[in-house]
Amino acid sequence: MKDPARYPHLAAIESPADLRRVPDEELPAVADELRQYLIEAVASSGGHFGAGLGVVELTVALHHVFDTPTDRLVWDVGHQCYPHKILTGRRDRITTIKKKDGLAPFPRREESEYDTFGVGHSSTSISAALGMAIAAQRKGDPRKFVAVIGDGAMTAGMAFEALNHGGDVEPDMLVVFNDNGMSISENVGAMTKIMSRALASRRLNAMRERAKRAIPKQSFAGRFFKRWEEHAKGMFVPSTLFEELGFHYTGPIDGHNIPQLLAALRTVKNLPGPQLLHVVTTKGKGYAPAEQAQIEYHAVGPFDPEAGLVKKNAPARPSYTDIFSDWLCDQAAADERLLGITPAMREGSGLVRFSREYPERYFDVAIAEQHAVTLAAGMACEGAKPVVAIYSTFLQRAYDQAIHDVALQNLDVTFAIDRAGVVGPDGATHAGSFDLSFLRCLPNMVIMAPADENECRMMLSTGFQYAGPAAVRYPRGTGPGIAIRPELDTLPIGKAELRRRGHGLALLSFGAMLSPATEIAAELDATLVNMRFVKPLDEALVVELARTHDAFVTLEDNAVAGGAGSAVAECLAAHGIVKPVLHLGLPDAYLEHGSREEVLSMAGLDLPGIRRAIHARFPQAVGASVASAG
């Protein structure tokens, strides 16, 4: 620890066992130090910010009351896990988070025994904790199980599936419902309206608790009060919802008041059966700029904590997300049938402008990816042209719906898939490594991967105009800097672009790999093709090149297994062509976090890695090209 004098309590806490020896009355000081340490750490290195600030007191109280790691603490999503990591032996490494060889950005079982369940996506905590509790009970293990889930994550169907099951099997477990009114952006939906009533209910709770103590339970007044209480709870707080599902409800309480948290946690800790404790918190608590701008401070780069975030100048080149954002509004102006859908990723997927210009055609369905896709399918049934804007990693959660509800019925739904391929700092949970593989096997699906900015815009128009399911997958960040034409032009479906005619080797590039492939092709005097379409593949061109070239190299930022290169191999096999093929793509492994450039290098997909792989596999072709150049 750099400055233990500034953090005397925190410096003495190497593990939660140390925290449990701290007297109750000193815990607010621990929380204050933890919050300040978190602010300074994230300001110096960047990372998820607002969610962690909002659970400082809750994290301190949980580790103080429960005997972690013997008692299992399961976090949902993991955006809020930085205070947890600081208190569980990783305090001095917290500034390495999201960096190569540093701490993972989310809870990870391999990293610490206190990270009981690996996460990175929302709404899994109740299911995981329930599974742990059931398994432990079968062994007669008395340890405790706690799931911490936010109100944003509670909008996903999986959370209610777990509540429904938990209320039936009645395990001894606790769900801490952290209610801060936010996902990354503001929460939406009917659940939000229900929960908002809880903010006005604390006085009611205090009144009814005093009345319960004063009135004998078996008296007429006591029975009347009990009936009135149930009606009142249904009117003012969401307890009825959870209690009807079988969870005993406590709260809402102030999630920043440590004495209240300690009292409530100690009360519910040893109660039998499924318990739910409702705590109300503020995202960004304790850092005024983060409280006032909760969306902007969800995740940040390094910043000066005294000045806060400084507004950045517009980048020299638009990101692929920006390109989608502009296209969506332009296409909406041209076709009133367009409807835009996002599962709680308005900012990340580039729908902010669309939501403002076309609010009646904008649908944020909250964290509910499965619903988003089937909603789009239903819209398409009635002649609308929905566009589902979704991260590659989140589309995995709606795979069944993409198959059965969209592709099987050949419905006119366009998938705009952001963060495809290597993502970088957010690690394996957020990598878009598999979309080409899991979409390519679906009948009726058209799949495109742009090599540059203008091609991305054209592919979005192509997918939108196609009367069936179509997907455009594009990477995080910016492209090579190609000028974007304002027209809503389309591309001929299934036609690749021959970029360079060479000899010996034919390099078939899919999407973002075209830039390094261009340089390698020039070095080797090889043929270069911008394939554009993963499905349908330009089989005619592949067969033609097979007859005039010695070997193929396929390049993609997707898993090699089942990816675009596999489509080329299948095409050759179908035509009875035997030809050496080198498949370059993501390996059969979950890639660690780091910058996008570092992860590409680890995967061998940077320029030196591609060069080495080709030289190793085809030394004769490389030698011939060098001799020819000489």
Residue, then its C-alpha position, 0 to 999 in steps of 0.5 A: m500500500k503506497d500511503p498507509a498513513r492515509y488509510p490506517h484502517l484499510a492498511a490493516i485489512e489483508s482479508p475479511a478475517d481482519l475486517r471482522r475483528v474491527p469493532d462495529e463503530e469503526l466500520p464507517a471509517v473503514a467504508d470512508e477509507l475504502r471509498q477514497y481508495l477506490i476513487e484514487a485507484v480507478a482515477s489512476s488506472g480507469g475501470h468500472f466506477g459508479a457501481g463500486l462506489g454505490v456498494v462500499e458500505l454494503t460490501v463492508a457489512l457483508h464481509h463483516v457479518f458473513d464468514t467469507p469465503t466459507d460463507r459464499l458471496v455471489w456477485d451479479v454482473g461484477h461491475q461493483c466488485y472492486p471494493h470486494k477485491i480490495l477487501t479480499g487480498r487484492r488491495d495493492r493490485i487493484t490498479t492493474i485491473k483490466k490490464k494484461d496480467g493484472l486483475a480481472p475486471f469481474p469476479r473470477r474463480e481462478e483469481s481468488e477463493y472469495d470470487t465464488f462464481g465467475v460473472g461478467h453478464s447479469s442476472t446469474s447470481i440467484s441461480a448460482a447461489l441457489g445451486m450452491a445452497i442446494a448442493a451444500q444442503r445435500k451434504g449437510d453443510p451449514r455454510k451461508f449463501v448470499a446473492v447480491i443482485g441489482d434492480g437492473a439485473m432483476t429485469a432479466g427473466m433468468a432472475f425470476e426463474a431462479l426466484n420461482h425455483g428458490g421459493d419452491v425448494e426453500p433453501d436457506m439463502l439470502v438475496v440482497f436486492n441492491d436497488n439504485g435505479m440504474s443499469i448502465s443507463e436509467n432502468v426502464g420497465a414496469m419493475t422500475k415503477i414498482m421499485s420506485r415506490a419503495l423509496a417513499s415507503r420507509r416511513l410506512n415501514a417504521m410506522r407498521e413496525r411500531a404498530k406490530r410491537a404495540i398490538p397483540k397478534q392474536s387480538f382482533a386489532g392484531r388480526f385486522f392490522k395484519r390484513w391491513e399490512e398486507h394490503a399496504k405492503g402491496m400498495f407501497v413496497p414490492s414485498t408482496l411480489f417477492e413473498e408470493l414467490g416464496f422469499h421472506y422480504t425485509g426492507p427497504i433499508d438505507g444501503h449506505n447506513i452501516p448500523q442498519l445494514l449490520a442489524a438487518l444482515r444479522t437478523v436475516k443471516n440465521l433465518p430459515g428458508p429463502q430471504l430477500l433483503h432490499v437495500v436502497t443505494t446511490k450509484g456513484k455514492g460519495y463522489a459528487p460528479a459520479e452521483q450527478a452523472q451516473i451514466e458517464y461514470h459507469a466506466v471511466g478511463p484515467f482521470d483527475p479526481e479533483a477535476g473529474l472527467v474532462k469532456k473529450n474532443a470528437p475522435a479523428r475517425p468515427s467508431y463503428t458504433d458511431i457509424f451504426s448510430d448515424w446509419l440508423c437515424d438516416q435509415a429511419a428517416a428513409d423508412e418509417r417501418l424501421l424500429g430500433i431495439t436494445p437490451a439496456m445498451r443504449e449508450g454502448s450500442g449507439l442508440v442515444r441519438f436515435s432514442r431522441e430523434y425517434p422516441e416512438r420507434y425506440f425500444d429499450v427492453a431492459i436487460a432481457e436479450q431473449h425478449a429483445v430478439t423475440l420482440a423483434a420477431g413479433m414486430a417483423c410478423e406485422g410488417a415492421k423492420p426491426v433492428v436489434a442493436i446488441y453486443s456479440t457476447f450478449l447475443q449469445r444469451a438469445y441464441d435460441q430465439a435467434i434460431h427458433d423465433v427469427a431464422l426458422q421463420n425467416l423473419d425480416v430482422t436485422f442484427a447490428i452486432d457490436r463488439a465482435g471479435v477481440v474486445g480487449p480490457d473487459g476480458a473473456t466474458h465480453a469477447g465477441s469470439f463466437d458469433l460467426s461460428f454460432l450464426r453461420c450454421l443457421p439456415n436463412m441467415v445472411i452474415m456480413a463482416p465489414a473491412d472498413e467504415n463505408e463498407c459497414r454502412m453499406m452492409l447495414s443497408t444491405g441487411f436492412q433491405y434483405a427480406g429475411p434475417a441478416a447480421v452485420r458484425y463489426p468490431r469495437g473502436t475505429g476502422p482504417g479511415i475510409a471516407i463514408r458516403p452518405e447514401l444508403d447504398t447496398l452490396p450484392i449479396g454473397k459477392a466478395e471483392l478481389r483487392r489484389r491479384g497475385h500468385g501462389l497464395a490467396l489470402l481470404s480476409f473476413g472483416a477487420m483482418l483486411s488491414p494486416a492482410t493487405e500488407i502481408a499480401a503485398e510482401l508475398d505478392a499474394t492474391l487478396v480477397n475482401m470476402r465481405f460475406v461469411k454467408p452466403l460465401d462467394e463460392a464461385l470466387v473460391v473455386e476459381l482461386a483454388r484452380t489458380h493458386d497453390a494454397f489458401v490463408t483465411l483470416e478472421d477475428n472469430a474462433v477458428a472452430g466453425g468460423a469463416g475459414s471453416a466455411v471456405a474449407e467446407c466449400l472446397a470439400a463440397h467441390g472435391i477440391v483438395k487444397p492446403v488451407l491455413h486458418l488464422g483466427l482466435p484459438d480454442a481458448y478464452l483469451e485474457h484481458g488486455s488492450r485490443e492490440e495485446v489480445l490480438s498479439m496473444a492470438g497471433l493476429d497482429l501483423p508479426g503473428i500473421r507473418r510468422a504463421i504464414h512463413a512457418r506453414f508455407p516456406q516455399a511460397v514465401g521463399a518464391s516471393v522473396a526470390s521473385a522480388g530479388 
